[in-house]
Amino acid sequence: MAMEIERKFLVVNDQWKRSIAGSVHIRDGLVAYENGKKVRIRITDDRATLTLKGYHAGLARGEFEYPIPLCDAENIMRTMCGHVLAKRRYLIFFEAMKWEIDVYEGLLAGVVLAEVEMAAVTQHVAIPDWAGQEVTGDPEYRKVNMVAQRVAMLDAAKA
């Protein structure tokens, strides 16, 4: 089984911007979600994927990702996804590890998270100064929960 092993952190300052090695624009659409398992459509610049993610088991979870035609991804996002999230993902290298900084736009504007993927759960990761509180297992920072919170705030503001 394909496995994703990652840690997530809040970003506490802009020092990471001095080390940007590249960036991509990403749109994510949630097709299905049940008890921590999800099916997602992602468009990264001009490439599209369908991703299935399993339950979290600590830092690890099963993950399967398949390329799909861009026009199919656009159609799925338009017809089968609720809120499509947009972000700019920046690539940073720190202490021989690849970090990804996600700067959200639109509904989640203001959210900035750092992720580092590891080869093994026991792998040592040096934490940069710009990475603050670890939120890896915090349900508040799961996208589905962040979206629900923002939507509730917007609805309350309209009332």
N, C-alpha and C positions, 0 to 999 in steps of 0.2 A: 504494500500500500504506500502511496505517496504521502509524505508527512511534512507538515509545516511546523517548525519550531521557532517561535519568536517571542521577543519581549517588547513591550510598549511603554513609552515614557511621555510625560508632559514636557513640552519645550519651554524653558524658563527665560531665555534671552535670544538675541539674534546673532550670537557669535558663530553659529553654524554657517551663516551666509558667507563667511570668508573662505569656506572649503567646498563650495558647490562644484561638483564634477559634471553635472548634467541635470536635466529635468524633463518631465513629460506631463501632459495634461490628461487627467483621468476622469471618466464618468462611470459611476457604478449604479446599477439598478438591481434591486432585490426582487427576485422572481418568487421565491418561497422561503419561509422561515418557520421552523418548528423546533421548540425545545433546544435551541443552540445549534441546530443543523441548518444550513442555508444553501440556496442555489442563487448565484449572482451572475449577472451579465456585466462585463467591463469593456469599455472602449478606451484604449490608451492611444492617444493621437489618432492614427489610422489603422489600428489593429484591434480585433475584438476577440474576447474569450468568454467561455461559459465555465464557471467554477462551482464545484460542489465542495462544501466544507462540513466536516463531521463535528462531533462533540469535542470540547476542550478536555484534555487530560493533562492538567497542569499547564506546561508551556507548549505542549504538542497537540496537534489535531490532524486528522486525515484531511487531505486536500487533493482534489483532482481538477486539472485545468485543461481545457480543450479549445483550440482555435476554432472560430466560426466566422462565416462571412460577415463583413461589416454591415451590409444592408440587412441581414437577419438580426444582428444585434440592435441596430437602430429601430427596427420594427418591434422587436421584443420589448425594448425600453419604452416605446411609445404606447404599446397595447397591453403589457403585462406587468409593468413595474409601477409602484406608487411614486414615491419621491426618488428622483434620480439625483444622486450626490455628485458634486463636482469638486475637484481638488487639483492642485499643482503638487506633484511629487518631486522632491529634490533628492539627488543622490549625493551622499557624503561618505568619504572614507576616513575612518578614525581608528588608529591602532590596528591596522590590517583588517578591519571589519567594515562591511558595507552597511551604512545606515540610510534609511529612507525617511525624509521629513515630509509629512503630508500637511499642506496648508489648504484648509477647506474654503470653499466659496459658497455663495448662495445660502441655502438653508442652514448650513453649519459654519457660516463665516465666523472667524475668530478662533476656531478650534485649530490647534497646531500640535500634532503628535509625531513622535519619533519611533520608528520600529527598527529592530535589528534581528535578522534571521540567523539562526545558528545551525550548525551541522549536528549537534547533539545537545540534549538537555543539560549535560554537565559541562559544556563548553564555557570557559571563562570569557567574560565580556567586560572590557574596560569601558566605564561610563564617562562620556564627555561632560564638561562643565555645563553645557547648555541643556543637558538632559536632567530634568528634575524628578518629581515623584514618579515611581513606577506604577503603571495602571494596568499591567498585563491581565490580572484576574479580576479587575474591578468592573462589575456589570454596568456601572454608570458610563463607562467609556466604550461600550459596545455600540456600534453604529446604530443598530435598531433601537436602542434605548436613547441615544443622543437625539435621533430624529423624533421619536415620540415626545421627548421633553420639549424640543423646539416647537413642534407642532402645537403642543398644549399651550405653550407660552404665547404663540401667535393667535391661537383661538381665544385665549383669555384676554388678550389685548384688543381683539375685535369686539368682545362682548361689552 
